[in-house]
Amino acid sequence: MAADPIHQFQIEKLVDFGQVNLPLLGQTDLAFTNSHLAMTIAFTAIVLFMSAVTANMKVVPGRLQTAGEGLFGLIDNLAESIIGHDGKKYFPFVFTVFMLILGMNVLGLLLTFTATTQLAVTGTFAALTIGLVLIIGFAKHGLGFFKLFVPSGVPIVLLPVIIVIEFVSFLLRPVTLALRLFGNMLGGHVALKVFAGFVIALGSMDAAGGLGLLGIPGAALSLSMVVALTALECLVAFLQAFVFAVLTCIYLNDVVNLGHGH
């Protein structure tokens, strides 16, 4: 079981509350799982981190304040550069999503479970993002929101086809948002588990005399791959959170500045 690279993504019940009757869902198992625990730890860590950053602000920042201000400024500049002067209105949402995803990704490298390897988690982030886009679009433009699917300058002959393509593309946005984050985090952790398994397997076979002198060099090579992949996963953990924030800003810009630039 320990050598199974997929076992690390299995949802396990830590506290079972039994079955409850929920509206629309009927009888449903209710439990506190390892996924809930990972998300709770990530949320708590983010709150403690930001509280520590803002508790004692100094003119000359220390390391913790520098890190917090760096993340804050990164997303603030991102939202303003993509959305424009209205970017600050939507900064809290973008920053919250970015920090939550980043927290889950990073803690997943330290703990035994990564919440963002669950499609239900990444799908929820995607649904919240697209839901906000729809709410802002209709609240700000009413039925004019549908202009989003009618690009300017398109010949009348091609317009029906373009509208269909734009509409389908919009419907696929939450799918691509969810799958991109889910796939990248899942794939990286599977690769880490596989190479880590090679280290143990090759070392054990050498100790048993099965591979002669080939076991230790093979295990050492696999270990170097684990170290390299771990460093890469640290970068991917940040990049995937940042990419999600970038796409969120782009989708918000489409409805905030509908039909014109900022």
Secondary structure, 3 states (H helix, E strand, C coil): CCCCCCHHHCCCEEEEEEEEEECCCEEEEEEEEHHHHHHHHHHHHHHHHHHHHHHCCCCCCCHHHHHHHHHHHHHHHHHHHHHCCCHHHHHHHHHHHHHHHHHHHHHHHHCCCCHHHCHHHHHHHHHHHHHHHHHHHHHHHHHHHHHHHCCCCCCCCCHHHHHHHHHHHHHHHHHHHHHHHHHHHHHHHHHHHHHHHHHHHHHHHHHCCCCCCCHHHHHHHHHHHHHHHHHHHHHHHHHHHHHHHHHHHHHHHHHHCCCCCC
